[in-house]
Amino acid sequence: MGDANSAAQAAFRSAMRRFTSTICLITTEHNGVRHGMAATAVQSVTADPPTILVCINQSASISKPLKDAGRFAVNMLHLSHAPLVPLFSGKLKGEERFHHGEWISLDGMPVLADAQAAFVCELQDAVNVATHDVVLGHVLEARFIESIAPLLYEDGKLVRSSAIIETAA
Ligand SMILES: Cc1cc2nc3c(=O)[nH]c(=O)nc-3n(C[C@H](O)[C@H](O)[C@H](O)COP(=O)(O)O)c2cc1C
């Protein structure tokens, strides 16, 4: 049973390495302290009302302050932000992470001034699934810059998007 489980998990991990996604920095501020982490488990849920979801490991340092603050921001990264990823995924801790990048406060949340897109969200619900919380956020404010050059994560590497094959309907 254990072997079957670990084989299924290994297959799951390998299959997910084929899933290309835009890297985001999830941020929050609670009691005057900023918290942030790199995340790819981010998805639009519905446009009416504007809702986003983020999957956050309960062991991540942002997990509790985000729920306590009841508010968070999703900062979608541009290619130019590649150096921030290791800093926001363990290399630095706490406030030190915000010593890099240009941060502003929007609706009380830390937002990367030149994020490709940024969303400030009110926490709507958090559903626990094993190690993670699926956090649903009602979008209070969305902003973006004109340049579209997303920083992507694929096969464990930071990559850029490739040429257009066809325009989707
Ligand atoms: C490219 C990338 C994507 C990640 N995506 C997620 C994610 O979606 N959810 C998550 O909980 N952790 C994700 N992580 C891991 C967290 O960034 C990392 O574990 C976290 O910053 C460490 O928590 P700490 O703040 O306690 O150091 C990702 C890491 C990287 C490098």
Ligand as a Chemical Component Dictionary entry (heavy atoms), coordinates in Angstrom:
data_LIG
# 
_chem_comp.id                   LIG 
_chem_comp.type                 NON-POLYMER 
_chem_comp.pdbx_formal_charge   0 
_chem_comp.three_letter_code    LIG 
# 
loop_
_chem_comp_atom.comp_id 
_chem_comp_atom.atom_id 
_chem_comp_atom.alt_atom_id 
_chem_comp_atom.type_symbol 
_chem_comp_atom.charge 
_chem_comp_atom.model_Cartn_x 
_chem_comp_atom.model_Cartn_y 
_chem_comp_atom.model_Cartn_z 
_chem_comp_atom.pdbx_ordinal 
LIG C1  C1  C 0 8.261  28.494 -8.105 1  
LIG C2  C2  C 0 7.702  28.202 -6.735 2  
LIG C3  C3  C 0 6.336  28.019 -6.573 3  
LIG C4  C4  C 0 5.793  27.767 -5.313 4  
LIG N1  N1  N 0 4.433  27.628 -5.185 5  
LIG C5  C5  C 0 3.904  27.458 -3.951 6  
LIG C6  C6  C 0 2.499  27.438 -3.781 7  
LIG O1  O1  O 0 1.722  27.587 -4.730 8  
LIG N2  N2  N 0 2.018  27.266 -2.521 9  
LIG C7  C7  C 0 2.849  27.104 -1.439 10 
LIG O2  O2  O 0 2.352  26.942 -0.317 11 
LIG N3  N3  N 0 4.188  27.137 -1.571 12 
LIG C8  C8  C 0 4.729  27.329 -2.798 13 
LIG N4  N4  N 0 6.085  27.398 -2.943 14 
LIG C9  C9  C 0 6.938  27.237 -1.764 15 
LIG C10 C10 C 0 7.015  28.523 -0.960 16 
LIG O3  O3  O 0 7.408  29.652 -1.706 17 
LIG C11 C11 C 0 8.049  28.332 0.177  18 
LIG O4  O4  O 0 7.882  27.083 0.746  19 
LIG C12 C12 C 0 7.806  29.345 1.252  20 
LIG O5  O5  O 0 8.251  30.619 0.894  21 
LIG C13 C13 C 0 8.589  28.916 2.476  22 
LIG O6  O6  O 0 7.874  29.315 3.530  23 
LIG P1  P1  P 0 8.527  30.258 4.653  24 
LIG O7  O7  O 0 7.915  31.606 4.384  25 
LIG O8  O8  O 0 8.042  29.587 5.885  26 
LIG O9  O9  O 0 10.006 30.259 4.442  27 
LIG C14 C14 C 0 6.652  27.663 -4.195 28 
LIG C15 C15 C 0 8.037  27.840 -4.354 29 
LIG C16 C16 C 0 8.552  28.120 -5.611 30 
LIG C17 C17 C 0 10.036 28.344 -5.762 31 
# 
loop_
_chem_comp_bond.comp_id 
_chem_comp_bond.atom_id_1 
_chem_comp_bond.atom_id_2 
_chem_comp_bond.value_order 
_chem_comp_bond.pdbx_ordinal 
LIG C1  C2  SING 1  
LIG C2  C3  SING 2  
LIG C2  C16 DOUB 3  
LIG C3  C4  DOUB 4  
LIG C4  N1  SING 5  
LIG C4  C14 SING 6  
LIG N1  C5  DOUB 7  
LIG C5  C6  SING 8  
LIG C5  C8  SING 9  
LIG C6  O1  DOUB 10 
LIG C6  N2  SING 11 
LIG N2  C7  SING 12 
LIG C7  O2  DOUB 13 
LIG C7  N3  SING 14 
LIG N3  C8  DOUB 15 
LIG C8  N4  SING 16 
LIG N4  C9  SING 17 
LIG N4  C14 SING 18 
LIG C9  C10 SING 19 
LIG C10 O3  SING 20 
LIG C10 C11 SING 21 
LIG C11 O4  SING 22 
LIG C11 C12 SING 23 
LIG C12 O5  SING 24 
LIG C12 C13 SING 25 
LIG C13 O6  SING 26 
LIG O6  P1  SING 27 
LIG P1  O7  DOUB 28 
LIG P1  O8  SING 29 
LIG P1  O9  SING 30 
LIG C14 C15 DOUB 31 
LIG C15 C16 SING 32 
LIG C16 C17 SING 33 
# 
